[in-house]
Amino acid sequence: MNRKYYIYIIILSLFIKLVYVLLFYIFSQLGWCSVSVDYTNFLDVFFKNDAGWYEKIALYGYPNITEVWELGGYHDGSLVQSSWAFFPLLPKITAGYCSLFNMAFKPMSFILICIFSTLCFLQIFNYAKTKITTNNAFLFTLLFMLFPLHLHYNVYYTEALFLFLIISSILAIDKNKILLLAVLSSLIILTRPNGVIIIVFLFLYTINKYFITIKNNKLVLLKRLMIYIVPLIVFVGYLVYQYQYTGNYFAFATAQKGWEKERIFPLLALFRKGDLMNQFNSIYITIFIAFVILTFKKYSWTTHFLIWTTILIPLSAGSVTSITRYVSILIPVYLVMYSYIQTKNKMVVYSLAFCFAILHIYFLFQWINSQPITY
């Protein structure tokens, strides 16, 4: 039974990438984008916006920094941005495989996109199966894949790799695979800046998972928790690495100034700017927050920690840019949303999936023209 669903998910994941390429070509032929698409550049549809920074890191590494302003922020009236705002795992994996197989960057990156996004979708299905029936888990995964704001899971961004590692870590805790957890949590640290928050969540999740069953054996619980020393060591190592090249242990945080981020009260970030992208993101996250509040009792205290840190930390940086991507990792919230629409009549879910697919195409069009409604 499960094998059938796994095959469906793999086929759909790869089919979505094919559709991206076909639509990229069609839009080009219709004159709906400024790029002329042929066999030499058809993969460019997967490399927009932040993907350029990952490509730069993969090909050239991180730059040496001699002045603090080079990390990011305004200098002499110009906005300076640097690669140090981005974490190294995805670009370094890409660079390693490019060297190993003697392949160009974009073809190898496309292969990795297909692998990581497919693994991510499969793990979403596996996690959902632990909460709902197998059939509903598949339908939930289908909706997640087609949801238009999840376009970034199919391009050269870290979303797919990051969520794959998070869900794999949760499942590793549930199955008491401690050594695997050590590896996965260490990789999480090197994937995105908020990896540290995820490690804290996993630590709390482990306590919540095992405290009741082994509270009388504190030594066993301590041994399980000590595994988190491994990602801590990895994180400290990365801080030292940054210091060697920039003179700043927290270069990744300082570099955020290049994206005009500043510390403010989180809710003041909403509707702060009048452009369409910021207004849309503000409306979306406001509705998202309202839903979480209305369904407050449906989440464990550890899940609440993950939800609110994922929402409030980016907002406290003074921007709603990319907030739709940040909250996309909150699978427990999406599962609660799904619980309100799941029905014995599958046509309801399939109709919603069709609507998502149409909107997905529109969001892809905006992405291709470098004018994404949500960045």
C-alpha positions in Angstrom: 0.0 0.0 0.0 2.7 2.5 1.0 4.8 1.7 -2.0 2.1 2.9 -4.3 2.0 6.3 -2.5 5.8 6.6 -2.6 5.8 6.0 -6.3 3.1 8.6 -6.8 5.0 11.2 -4.8 8.3 10.6 -6.6 6.6 10.8 -10.0 4.7 14.0 -9.1 7.8 15.6 -7.7 9.8 15.0 -10.9 6.8 16.0 -13.0 6.5 19.4 -11.3 10.1 20.1 -12.3 9.3 19.1 -15.9 6.3 21.4 -15.9 8.5 24.3 -14.7 10.8 23.8 -17.7 7.9 23.5 -20.2 6.2 26.6 -18.8 9.4 28.5 -18.9 9.8 27.7 -22.6 6.1 28.4 -23.3 6.2 31.8 -21.5 9.3 32.6 -23.5 7.7 31.8 -26.8 4.7 33.9 -26.0 6.9 36.8 -25.1 5.7 36.7 -21.4 9.3 36.8 -20.1 12.4 38.6 -21.2 14.5 35.5 -21.6 14.8 33.5 -24.8 14.7 29.8 -23.7 16.6 27.1 -25.5 18.6 23.9 -24.7 21.5 26.0 -23.2 19.5 27.9 -20.5 16.3 25.9 -19.8 17.5 25.2 -16.3 17.6 28.9 -15.4 14.0 28.6 -14.2 15.4 26.9 -11.0 18.0 29.6 -10.4 16.4 32.9 -9.4 16.8 35.4 -6.5 18.7 33.8 -3.6 19.8 30.8 -5.7 22.4 33.2 -7.2 24.1 33.6 -3.8 24.3 29.8 -3.4 25.8 29.5 -6.8 28.4 32.1 -6.0 29.3 30.3 -2.8 29.5 26.9 -4.6 31.8 28.3 -7.3 33.9 30.8 -5.5 33.5 30.1 -1.8 33.1 32.8 0.8 35.0 36.1 0.4 37.6 37.4 2.8 36.4 40.4 4.7 38.7 43.2 5.9 36.2 45.8 6.8 33.0 45.2 8.7 30.9 47.1 6.2 31.8 44.5 3.6 29.5 42.0 5.4 26.4 44.0 4.7 24.5 47.2 5.2 24.6 50.7 3.9 28.1 52.1 3.0 28.6 55.5 1.3 25.0 55.6 0.4 24.9 52.1 -1.3 23.5 48.9 0.0 26.1 46.2 0.4 25.3 42.5 0.5 27.5 39.5 0.9 27.5 35.7 0.7 28.0 35.4 4.5 24.3 35.8 5.0 23.9 32.3 3.6 24.9 29.0 5.3 27.2 26.6 3.5 25.7 23.1 3.4 23.8 23.2 0.2 26.4 25.1 -1.9 29.2 23.0 -0.5 27.4 19.8 -1.2 26.9 21.0 -4.8 30.5 22.0 -5.2 31.6 18.6 -3.9 29.5 16.7 -6.3 30.4 19.0 -9.2 34.1 18.2 -8.5 33.4 14.4 -8.0 31.5 13.9 -11.2 33.2 16.7 -13.2 29.8 18.3 -13.9 28.9 21.9 -14.5 27.1 23.7 -11.6 23.6 23.9 -13.0 23.1 20.4 -14.2 24.4 19.0 -10.9 22.3 21.4 -8.9 19.2 20.4 -10.8 19.9 16.7 -9.9 20.3 17.7 -6.3 17.1 19.8 -6.5 15.2 16.7 -7.7 16.7 14.5 -5.0 16.3 16.8 -2.0 12.8 18.0 -2.9 11.6 14.4 -3.5 13.1 13.2 -0.3 11.5 16.1 1.5 8.0 15.3 0.1 8.5 11.6 1.0 9.4 12.5 4.6 6.4 14.8 4.8 4.3 11.8 3.9 6.1 9.6 6.4 5.5 12.1 9.2 1.9 12.7 8.2 1.3 9.0 8.4 2.1 9.1 12.1 -0.7 11.6 12.7 -3.4 10.7 10.1 -4.4 7.7 7.9 -2.1 6.7 5.1 -4.6 7.9 2.4 -5.0 11.3 4.1 -1.3 11.5 4.5 -0.9 11.2 0.8 -3.6 13.8 0.1 -2.0 16.1 2.6 1.4 15.7 0.9 -0.2 16.3 -2.5 -1.7 19.6 -1.3 1.7 20.6 0.3 3.5 20.0 -3.0 1.0 21.9 -5.1 0.5 24.8 -2.7 1.6 27.9 -4.7 3.7 29.4 -1.8 5.8 26.2 -1.7 7.3 26.8 -5.1 10.7 27.2 -3.4 10.8 23.5 -2.6 11.3 22.8 -6.3 14.1 25.3 -7.0 17.7 25.8 -5.8 16.8 27.0 -2.4 17.5 25.4 1.0 13.8 24.8 1.9 13.6 21.2 0.7 16.9 20.1 2.3 16.1 22.0 5.5 12.6 20.5 6.0 13.9 17.0 5.0 16.5 17.2 7.8 14.0 18.5 10.3 11.4 15.8 9.7 14.1 13.2 9.6 15.4 14.3 13.0 11.9 14.2 14.5 11.4 10.7 13.2 14.9 9.7 14.4 13.9 10.8 17.9 10.6 8.9 17.7 12.5 5.8 16.7 15.3 6.3 19.2 17.9 6.5 16.5 20.3 8.7 18.5 23.4 8.4 16.3 21.4 9.3 13.2 20.0 12.3 15.1 23.5 13.5 15.8 24.3 13.5 12.1 21.1 15.1 11.0 21.1 17.8 13.7 24.7 18.7 12.7 23.6 19.2 9.1 20.7 21.3 10.2 23.1 23.7 11.9 24.9 24.2 8.6 21.8 24.7 6.4 20.1 27.9 7.5 20.6 30.6 10.1 17.6 29.4 12.1 19.1 26.0 12.4 20.1 26.8 16.0 16.4 27.4 16.9 15.5 24.0 15.3 18.2 22.3 17.5 16.7 23.9 20.6 13.2 22.6 19.4 14.6 19.1 18.9 16.2 19.2 22.4 12.9 20.2 23.9 11.1 17.6 21.8 13.4 14.9 23.1 12.7 15.9 26.7 9.0 16.0 26.1 9.1 12.6 24.3 11.1 10.7 26.9 10.7 12.4 30.2 7.5 10.6 31.3 8.7 7.1 30.2 12.2 7.3 31.7 12.0 10.1 34.3 13.0 7.5 37.0 16.2 6.9 35.1 17.8 10.3 34.7 21.0 8.8 33.4 19.3 7.4 30.3 17.6 10.7 29.6 20.9 12.5 30.1 22.6 10.2 27.6 19.9 11.0 25.0 20.2 14.8 25.6 24.0 14.7 25.4 23.8 13.9 21.7 23.0 17.6 21.2 26.6 18.4 22.1 27.5 17.3 18.6 25.6 20.0 16.7 26.7 22.5 19.3 30.4 21.6 18.5 29.6 21.9 14.8 28.0 25.4 15.3 31.0 26.6 17.4 33.3 25.3 14.6 31.3 27.3 12.0 31.5 30.4 14.2 35.3 30.0 14.4 35.4 29.5 10.6 33.6 32.8 10.1 35.9 34.6 12.4 39.0 33.4 10.5 37.6 34.9 7.3 35.8 38.0 8.5 37.0 38.8 12.0 33.4 38.3 13.2 32.1 35.2 14.9 28.6 36.1 13.9 29.2 37.2 10.4 26.0 35.5 9.2 24.0 37.8 11.5 25.8 41.0 10.7 25.4 40.2 7.0 21.6 40.4 7.4 22.0 44.2 7.4 22.5 43.9 3.7 18.8 43.0 3.4 17.8 46.0 5.5 17.0 44.1 8.6 16.8 45.8 11.9 15.5 44.8 15.4 12.0 46.1 16.1 8.9 44.8 17.9 7.7 41.9 15.7 4.2 43.1 15.0 5.5 46.4 13.7 7.0 44.6 10.8 3.5 44.0 9.4 2.3 46.3 6.7 5.4 48.3 7.1 5.9 48.9 3.4 3.3 49.6 0.7 4.4 47.3 -2.1 2.4 44.3 -3.2 4.9 41.7 -1.9 5.0 43.2 1.6 1.3 43.7 1.8 0.6 40.1 0.6 3.1 38.6 3.1 1.7 40.7 5.9 -1.8 39.6 5.2 -0.7 35.9 4.9 1.2 35.8 8.1 -1.6 37.7 9.9 -4.1 35.1 8.9 -1.6 32.3 9.8 -1.1 33.8 13.3 -4.8 34.1 13.8 -5.3 30.5 12.8 -2.6 29.3 15.3 -4.2 31.3 18.1 -7.7 29.9 17.3 -6.3 26.4 17.3 -4.0 27.0 20.2 -4.9 23.8 22.1 -4.1 21.5 19.3 -0.3 21.9 19.6 2.1 20.6 22.2 4.2 23.1 24.1 7.3 22.1 22.1 5.4 22.7 18.8 4.3 26.1 20.1 8.0 26.9 20.7 8.7 26.0 17.1 5.8 28.0 15.8 6.3 31.2 17.6 10.1 31.3 17.2 9.7 30.6 13.5 7.2 33.5 13.2 8.5 36.1 15.6 12.2 36.0 15.1 12.0 37.0 11.4 9.4 39.6 12.1 11.6 41.0 14.9 14.2 41.7 12.1 11.8 44.3 10.8 10.7 42.5 7.6 8.0 40.1 6.3 10.1 39.3 3.3 10.3 35.5 2.9 8.0 34.9 5.9 5.8 32.5 3.8 8.9 30.4 3.2 9.9 30.4 6.9 6.5 29.2 8.1 6.3 26.5 5.5 8.3 24.2 7.8 5.4 24.3 10.3 3.9 21.0 9.2 1.9 20.5 12.5 -0.1 23.7 11.7 -0.7 22.6 8.1 -1.9 19.2 9.4 -4.5 21.0 11.6 -5.6 23.0 8.6 -6.0 19.8 6.7 -8.1 18.3 9.4 -10.8 20.9 8.7 -11.0 20.0 5.0 -10.4 16.2 5.0 -13.5 14.4 4.0 -14.7 11.0 2.7 -15.4 12.8 -0.6 -11.9 12.9 -2.2 -13.2 15.3 -4.9 -13.1 18.1 -2.4 -9.4 17.7 -1.8 -8.7 17.1 -5.5 -10.6 20.2 -6.4 -8.5 22.2 -3.9 -5.4 20.6 -5.4 -6.4 21.7 -8.8 -6.9 25.3 -7.6 -3.5 25.2 -6.0 -2.0 24.0 -9.2 -3.4 26.9 -11.2 -2.2 29.4 -8.6 1.2 27.6 -8.6 1.5 28.4 -12.3 0.7 32.0 -11.7 3.3 32.2 -8.9 5.8 30.5 -11.2 5.2 33.1 -13.9 6.0 35.8 -11.3 9.1 33.9 -10.2 10.4 33.6 -13.8 10.0 37.3 -14.3 11.9 38.0 -11.0 8.8 39.6 -9.6 7.7 37.1 -7.1 4.7 38.0 -4.9 6.4 36.3 -2.1 10.2 36.3 -2.2 
